[in-house]
Amino acid sequence: MLGAAGPFLLPHSRAPPERAAPEERRRKVAPLAAVLPVGEEEPLLRGIFEIGKRSCDVVLSARRLRWSPIVPESPAGDSSMAFRVKEEIIEMKDVFSVKLKRRRFVGQKKGGTLLGITIFKCLHKEENKLTDYAIHLNNFSEDHCHLWFRHLKEILNGFQNRPKSLKVFVNPSSHKREASHIYYEQVSPLLKLADIKTDVTVTEYEGHALSVLKECELQAFDGVVCVGGDGFVSEVAHGLLLKAQIDAGKGIDYELTPVRAPIPLGVIPAGTTNILAYTLYGIKHAVTATLHIVMGHIQPVDACTFSTPSRLLRFGFSAMFGFGARTLALAEKHRWMPSNQRKDFAFIKTLADLKTEKCELSFLPLQIPQEDSHENDRKKKGKNKKKGSKDKWHKIQGDFLNVSIMAIPCLCSMAPRGLAPNTRLNNGSMALIVVQNTSRTEFIKHLKRYASAKNQFSFPFVETYTVQEVKVQPRIKSGLDAKENMDLNATTAEESHPWNIDGDLVEASEVHVRVHPQLINLYGVNTDDLESSKATCNCI
Ligand SMILES: Nc1ncnc2c1ncn2[C@@H]1O[C@H](COP(=O)(O)OP(=O)(O)OP(=O)(O)O)[C@@H](O)[C@H]1O
């Protein structure tokens, strides 16, 4: 084996020795100048390891680990072989852990014969999937391995975005109650491998995560992670942002100008719809989500405040009023049903009893150039739309089947391009999507388009706007005089309506939604950088 082959530290900018060491004279090792292309950064270490049963010449620099097999010198002195062997390269930014590899007996916890070093890298697989991959660098020498281990660790410690300590929330009641299993079987082993400390709360009731977060010392952690579905992510995101306001001494009122969340939020999908996980990772895959967290891939994301005229209701990313909210309310009433069955039942029943909501929508448009926007607001001349000047509030009154207000694209398996493909994760705007009254058949056609490549908004009864603020005031009757309207508002103000805020059911009447650009960092990547999902809809 290679136990005797010691490493050597390469002093900066020193030329490779003209005459190789005795052992190297017997082997054909590509000279350093050949290993490093012109302009390549300085090597930190160079040594010999056995990799994949071949002796390899290994070079470590701050950004890369590269190796090529050592080819024995041919008796005929043919040197061409040395240049035919393939060099392998690992980018250090893809490495998330390094361990000393030892042979141990069953039950042995410490000690054991040193076999070498194992390097764990994050591998990009098909369809946005990430997986972990181990590379074994074998060498029996303790000194050799410890030196390499120290250098590799030092490089990994230099990646500032990577968390060292996480506060984890697991909702054991999500979807088919698999969140705890997902966490302990798939997520926790990877966090341990990456030497990330965790403080885990398995929630016992709805609102448990929120109350823990309110009392939590966020400075003790580098990030918060939640394992569950969209409703749970929403609770944790709200808790994290609420705690940030409390810590900053902000009053939690209607006019709140919120401060940013101090640490990022990671989402491990274990729910039924998992919109945030699809939007951030392009896939529902716990290992992919964990590796984004471990690698410290950070994505600033816009968030909204949802308020009544007197108080802040919550922080969130998206909301639905009308069909989307009534479907959720019905599903929540049937919590005893299995989750998929409950959601299908609620969807079909709400569709069968299709109703409009009479309300007034006021919104403040955002004037930004939208190259690929599907907007049709400027083209349309709605009967009941009063247009103001460019930066004034606009108003629409009428009977609406559904109103969606979304600060993020909201990708999911039923809508691979997103429920709101015309917004971005952090462009400082929200998509307001208004579905006016229409026949059930036309409404179903519109819903079916979410699953296809066709534009779901190209119907005469659908209007979309790019906005920064929206006020939704339910039940404003047209044709009433000002006094009658005031009386009606007074009675309906107390009457609450279901709202679907990030998959969580909230009861409210008048709601004011404001977008706050890049208010929170989430672990993940920008949807625009992901491969498009191939998921299709099977619900209609
Ligand atoms: N231990 C618990 N028991 C009951 N409810 C809980 C518990 N912990 C959290 N919750 C609440 O359960 C609600 C739903 O959770 P979650 O979103 O994880 O599951 P889901 O509804 O199956 O998934 P999805 O929202 O993707 O459809 C959340 O509002 C959360 O606050």
The ligand as an SDF file (V2000), in Angstrom:
LIG
                    3D

 31 33  0  0  0  0  0  0  0  0999 V2000
  -48.1140   18.0030   16.3940 N   0  0  0  0  0  0  0  0  0  0  0  0
  -49.0500   18.6040   15.6540 C   0  0  0  0  0  0  0  0  0  0  0  0
  -50.3270   18.1710   15.6760 N   0  0  0  0  0  0  0  0  0  0  0  0
  -51.2700   18.7440   14.9150 C   0  0  0  0  0  0  0  0  0  0  0  0
  -51.0470   19.7890   14.0730 N   0  0  0  0  0  0  0  0  0  0  0  0
  -49.8040   20.2610   14.0100 C   0  0  0  0  0  0  0  0  0  0  0  0
  -48.7360   19.6960   14.7990 C   0  0  0  0  0  0  0  0  0  0  0  0
  -47.5980   20.3630   14.5140 N   0  0  0  0  0  0  0  0  0  0  0  0
  -47.9230   21.3070   13.6120 C   0  0  0  0  0  0  0  0  0  0  0  0
  -49.2400   21.2600   13.2970 N   0  0  0  0  0  0  0  0  0  0  0  0
  -49.9910   22.0750   12.3310 C   0  0  0  0  0  0  0  0  0  0  0  0
  -50.4190   21.2340   11.2500 O   0  0  0  0  0  0  0  0  0  0  0  0
  -50.7350   22.0620   10.1280 C   0  0  0  0  0  0  0  0  0  0  0  0
  -50.5260   21.3270    8.8210 C   0  0  0  0  0  0  0  0  0  0  0  0
  -49.2240   20.8570    8.7580 O   0  0  0  0  0  0  0  0  0  0  0  0
  -48.4270   20.5840    7.4000 P   0  0  0  0  0  0  0  0  0  0  0  0
  -48.5220   21.7210    6.4980 O   0  0  0  0  0  0  0  0  0  0  0  0
  -47.0650   20.1570    7.8130 O   0  0  0  0  0  0  0  0  0  0  0  0
  -49.1370   19.2780    6.8150 O   0  0  0  0  0  0  0  0  0  0  0  0
  -50.1230   18.9990    5.6060 P   0  0  0  0  0  0  0  0  0  0  0  0
  -51.3510   19.8110    5.7880 O   0  0  0  0  0  0  0  0  0  0  0  0
  -50.2630   17.5330    5.5170 O   0  0  0  0  0  0  0  0  0  0  0  0
  -49.3130   19.4520    4.3350 O   0  0  0  0  0  0  0  0  0  0  0  0
  -49.6300   20.5760    3.2440 P   0  0  0  0  0  0  0  0  0  0  0  0
  -49.7480   21.8870    3.9910 O   0  0  0  0  0  0  0  0  0  0  0  0
  -48.4650   20.5170    2.3170 O   0  0  0  0  0  0  0  0  0  0  0  0
  -50.8930   20.1890    2.5900 O   0  0  0  0  0  0  0  0  0  0  0  0
  -49.8860   23.2930   10.2860 C   0  0  0  0  0  0  0  0  0  0  0  0
  -50.7200   24.4160   10.3400 O   0  0  0  0  0  0  0  0  0  0  0  0
  -49.1590   23.1240   11.6320 C   0  0  0  0  0  0  0  0  0  0  0  0
  -49.1730   24.3030   12.3890 O   0  0  0  0  0  0  0  0  0  0  0  0
  1  2  1  0
  2  3  1  0
  2  7  2  0
  3  4  2  0
  4  5  1  0
  5  6  2  0
  6  7  1  0
  6 10  1  0
  7  8  1  0
  8  9  2  0
  9 10  1  0
 10 11  1  0
 11 12  1  0
 11 30  1  0
 12 13  1  0
 13 14  1  0
 13 28  1  0
 14 15  1  0
 15 16  1  0
 16 17  2  0
 16 18  1  0
 16 19  1  0
 19 20  1  0
 20 21  2  0
 20 22  1  0
 20 23  1  0
 23 24  1  0
 24 25  2  0
 24 26  1  0
 24 27  1  0
 28 29  1  0
 28 30  1  0
 30 31  1  0
M  END
$$$$
